[in-house]
């Protein structure tokens, strides 16, 4: 009987979490910015952002760049996307935190 009560409590907690918990983070570029396959959140002072941007330019990949310091709206979009650092890049349905040429290339190949 005790196990049954614990199961009911756990189920109730799960339902409450689903109804009132945080919204899931975007998992694709289209969720961040419809119509864009690649979206990159950057900041002007970020060296890794410079490397990521240069990598995309070398590969001739079109991307939407959002400078998180350019406006309150841009910073809010970055936070809504789960931003904790930059670059935060969405390539297709992949979310990449930080910069790794290999990870970017793998995600681009999957587009």
Beta strands, then each sheet from edge to edge (+ up, - down):
strand 1: 38-42
strand 2: 64-67
strand 3: 88-91
strand 4: 94-97
sheet 1: 2+ 1+ 3- 4+
end
